[in-house]
Amino acid sequence: MDKQTLIAHLNEDLAGELSAIAQYITYAAKATGPYRPQLAAFFLQEVADEQLHAQFLANKIVALGGEPTTVAAPVAPAKTNREMLEQVLAAELKAGKDYTKRAEEADAYGDKGLVVALEDMVRDEMGHSEETERMLRDWPL
């Protein structure tokens, strides 16, 4: 794994985190119905974790000599609460897979500290996806 490829992949992850921040803020605003307060709070509480991930990635990219992206990946459209939760679940599962792959790349590059940090981020993303799956389990169609 060469440094420039690792930087490029970390920038893809950063774009995903910037997208997650926008997704959660937007979905919190769009939540409706009797569970709106709880759903909006759930979405907004996730912003802090995604912001920490984004900050870590930006700092690491700079430390490696790269330029962090400022462009977020597109946010998936969703109209209903259920669609929002389904899109959140898909994004969290993708992030977990991406960070697992990135940890392998960091290991091949020889950056053990990055490996550990990325594995921690996998744990965070999997926790988010598990919580979202539990919410969707009995969510009305």
C-alpha positions, 0 to 999 in steps of 0.5 A: 500500500503506497501513501498516496493511495492510502490518502485517497482512500482516507479522503473517500472515508472523510467524504462519507463522514461529512455526508453522515453529518449532513444526513443526520442533521437533515434527517433530524429536521425531517423526522415526523410523527409521534416519535419525532422528538426521540427520532430527531434526538437519535439522529442528532446524537450521532452527529458528534461521533461522525464529527470526531471521525471526520476530524480524525481523518482530516488530521491523519490525511494532513499528517500523511502529507495530503489535503483533506476533502471538503466535499461530502458524498451525496446524502441518500434521499428519504421521505419517511422515518422508515426510509431515513432509518433504512438509509442510515443503516445502509450508510453505517454498514458501508462505513463499517466495511470501508473502515475494516478495509482501510484498517487492512490497508493501514496495516499493509502501509505499516501504520499500527496507530492508524490500524487501531484507530480505524478498528475503533471506528469500525466498533463505533459504526457497528454500534450505530448500525446495531442500534438502527437495526433494533429500531427498524425491527418493529417499525411500522411499514 
